[in-house]
């Protein structure tokens, strides 16, 4: 049993109703994809929370070292880490009860997918949030 993403329409609805995106692995280097994608989402009106234990501030926002440090509800957790880190991130995600677990393009893990799907979470893997957002306009 593989990974099945929500339909394009469902992804569009998720992006329309979401406001706050925690970005795991957000780099403070403007050349990195995570920075460019997160900046585009921030420019589109989303609140971006950088989750990076090695940074103080990214995109003008104070960085946190883990999801548990974020105050208030998180709509989407967008992940820019290698696929093997997803099961560990999925467990932390479930603890903060965010709405959508979103692994970026090229990032997927069946163990993490099934762990979260079995708990009833929305899971998107191997998709770029910036590309999906551009398609929903």
N, C-alpha and C positions, 0 to 999 in steps of 0.2 A: 504494500500500500504506500503510494508515494505522497508527495506534497501537492495539495490543491489550493490555489489561491482563490480569493473571492473574484467575482466577475469584475470587469472594468467599471460597470455601472455601480456595483457595490463599493468599489474602491473610491469612485468619484463621490459617493454619498459620505463615506468615512472622512474624506478630505474636506468636504463642505462643512461637516459638523464639528470637526476637530479644531482646537485652538492651541493646545500646548503640546509641544513635541520635545521629548528628552532624547538627546543624540549621544549614544554611547560610542566612544572612539572618535569624537569630534576633534580634529587637529586644529591647532592654532596657526598652522601654516596655510596661507591663502592659496598655495599651489595645489593643495591636496583636495581630492574629490569631496571628502566629508565637509570641508570648509565651504567649498563652492556651492554644494547642494544645500547646506544649512543656511548659507547667506541668502540664497534664492528663496528659500522657504520663509526666512525672516522678512525679507523684502516683500513677500506676498502677504504678510500680515500675521504669520504664526509666531507664537512665543516659543523661542528656542532655548532649551536648558542644556548647556554643555555638560556631558558626563565624562570627565577626563581627570584622573587623579594627579596628572603631571602638569596641569595648567591652572592658573589662577583665574584667568578671564579669557573668554573667546567671544568674538562678535559683540563685544561690549557687555557681556553678561557674565556674572560670577560663575565659575565652573564648580561642579560638585564632584566628589570622588565616587559616589555610588547613587543608584536610584533611590535608596532609602533616605538620602539627605534632601530630596526634593519636597518642598512644601506644597500641599494641595494636590488635586487630582491631575494625573497625566493622561492625555488622550492617546498619544502614539509614542512608543519607544522605537526610535529608528537606530538600527545597529550597523556600525562600520567596523566590525571586528571579524577575524577569520571564523569560518564555519565551526571549527572545533570548540570555540568559546560559547556557542549558542546554548547548549544545555545548562551551563552555569548561569548565563544571563537570564534564561527562561525561568529558573527558580527564583531569582531576585525579582523579576518582572511579576510573577504570581504573588509575591509577598506585598508588592505595592498596589496590586489590583488595578493596573492601567487597562485601557481598553484594547489597544491594538499593538501587537508585536510585529515589527516591520524590519526584516533583514534586507539590506541593500543588494543591489545587483551582484550576482556571483556568490552570494552568501546564503547557504541553506543547510539545514541539519534535520534529518527525520526524527531523531530522538527528541529534540527540542520541540519540533512541530507537533508530534503526537502527545507529548507531555502537556502542552498548552491546549490543544484541541480537546483533549479528554476533560479538561477543566472548563471548557466552554468559551475559551478566548478566541478572538479573531486573530488569525496569523497570516502574514503576507511574507513571502520569501523570494529572493532573487528578482526583486523589482526595485527600480529607482523611484523614490518618492517625488523627485523633481520632475521626472518624465511623466509620471502618472498625473501629477498636479497640472502640468501643462496640457495634458489631454482632456482634462475635465473643464477647462475654461469655456 
